[in-house]
């Protein structure tokens, strides 16, 4: 959401909120330029609200993941909610600019809430020998997405006339991510290995007696009997 301050600035301007708010006119007065500067400052300050909400959403998502053990659900649902919210932004904002701002808050919170769980699931799916390759590869692709996403949105805003198409495309990509998580959830539920995203932590709470020794397989603690007397 590198474009968030720009979008908030368009919401605060008196022009069409779906267009870039610019003040490049050479005939603008000093008062007009001062007003534009104040609007820009207000946009930056208001942008802290979505990011604060996103930070809270990440913390809550982590707590829920710890208690329920369902990281796939916590990827699927936030992406669906955030995607629908972002796709509806260009419709809602014409009805109410406050409602449009709330769409941005929901979208950013949902995007951040779902992001921490993907490495956890990846580490659980791959074998321990391949985790050293899979996790850095995932991080590289994620960083590439962080570079490409704002660039694609900027291209769409500049060449397709405003935020309407851009927010629809980005919201659709979040829904696709939610669908991918849902498919993976169904596959693992069918295979009875990962279920609906629940990590089997019950074995970790069992007491280890002198006839048993722990052996780690992935993220699940499995006990094997030894020949100790």
N, C-alpha and C positions, 0 to 999 in steps of 0.2 A: 504493500500500500504506500509506495513512494509518492504516489499522486494524491494522497489524502489531503495535505495542506492546500494543494491547488483546487481540489474539488470543494473543500470547505470555503475557500476564498470565493469561488463562483457562487456558492450558496449565499454568502454575505453580500455580494454585489447586487445592485438593483437590476441587472440584466438577466438574460436567460440563464438559469442555473446549470443547464446542460452544455453551455458553451464556455470556452476559456475566457476568464475575466482578464482583459488587457487594458492597459492605460498608456498606449504608445503615441497618443496624439500629440503633435508638436504645439498645438494651440491650447493645450490644457492649462488651466490657470494654476496658480500656486495653491489655492484652496482645494482644488480638485486633486492635485498631487498629494497634498497632505491627507485628504480623505482616503485616497487609495492606499497610502502608507499605513494609516490607522486600520483599514480593513485587512491589510496583509498581516499586521501584528495580531489582530483579533483572530484571524484564521489560524495562525500558528498556535496561539493560546488555546483555542477551541480544539485543535487537533490533539492536544494532550488528553482530552476526555476519551476518545476511542482507544488510544494506546494504554491508558490506565485501565479501562474496561478489559482490554485484551490481556493485560498482565494478571488481572484478577481471574479471568477465564482460564488462563493457563494453570494457575495455582489450583483452582477448583477441579479442573480436568485431571490434574495429577492426583489429587486426593481421591477422586472417584475411581480412578484407575487402580489405586492401591487397595481400595475397599472392595471393588467389584471384580477386579482382574479381567476387565473386558476392554482392552485397548482398541480392538477393531470397531466396536460400537462407538467408541469415542472419536474415531476418525470418520466413520460413516455419517453419523447424525449431524455433527457440526458442519461438515461439508455440504450436506443437503440444505441445512438451515441457512448457512452463509451464502450458498449459491443462489437460492431462491430470493434472499434479501437483496443481493447485488443485482440480480436480473430485474427485480421490481423497482430498483432505485429510480430509473429514468421515468417511470410512470408515477410513482408516489411523490416525487419531488415537485411535480407540477401541481399537485393537490396541496401539499404543505412542505415547506422547506425544512421545518423541524422534523417532520416524519422522514424526509430524505436523509437528514443528518442521523437519525436513529437507525436507518438502514445501513449507513456506513459504520456505525458503532457495532451493530450486530454482525456485519460481514467481517470486520477486522477481528472481533472477539472470537468468532467461529474459526477463522483461518488460523489464528494463533493457538486456539485450544486444541486443534487436531494435530498440529505439527510435531509435538514431542513424542508421539507414540509410534510413528513409523519405524525409527531405528530399533525400538524394542521388539516390534513384531518381526522385523527383518532378522535380528539376531536370534530370535526363537525359531525361525523357519529354516535357516541355513545350518549346515553342520558346523561344528566348532572349528574344524580345520579351514573352512571357507569364510568364516566371519571376518578374518583379517583382510580379506579381499572385498567382500560384499559391503561392509560398512564404509570403508573409504570411497568405494565406487558410488554408493548411494549419496554420500556427502558431496561428492563432486557433481553429480547430476542435480542435486538440490541447489547447490550454489549457481550452477548454470541456469536453472530456472529462475533464481533470484535476479540474475542479470537480464534474462530474456523477457520476463514478465513485464517489468516497467517499460522496456523498449517497445514491446508489441503494443502495449496500451497507448504509449505516446504516438506510435505510428497510426493507430486507429483513430485517436482523437484528432490528430492533425489532418488526416486525409479523408475521414468519413464524417467530419462535421460535428464534433462534440463527443460527450461522454456516453451517449445512448448505446451505440454499437459496442463500444469498448467494455462497458459494464455488463452488457449482455453476454459477450464472449467470455469474459473472465468469470462471471457467475456460472456460465455453462461449464467451464473447465472445473470448477469446484464440484458441480453436480456429477460430472464424469468421475472425479476422484472418489466421491461418495459411492457411486455405483461400483467402482473397482473394489472398494473396501467391502461392499455388500456381497460381491461375487466371491471374494476370498473368504468371507465369513461363512457363506453357504458351503464352499468346498471343504473348509476345515470342520464344519459341523458334520458334514457327510462322512468325512474320513475318521471322525472321532479322535483326532489327535490334538487339534487346538480348540475344537468346539466352536463356540461363538466368539472366541477371542479370550476365553478364560484360561489363564495360566494355572496349572495344577500346583498349588502351593501347599496342599494338605500334607504331602509327604515331608515337607520341610519342618513341620512342627512335631513330628514323631521323635520320641527319645531314642537315642542310639545306645544300645547295650553293648556289652563286651563281646557278643557273638556277631556283631555287625560292624561294617566299616562303610563310610559314605563314599560314593563315587558320583562325580558330577557329569551329567550328560546335558549339554546345552544350558538351560536355565532351570532344569528340573532336577532335584536332588533325589537320586535313586540309591537304595541301600542294597548291598550284596553281602551275602554271608561269607565269612572267612573260615579258615581252618584253625583259628586260635583256640586253644584249649579252654 
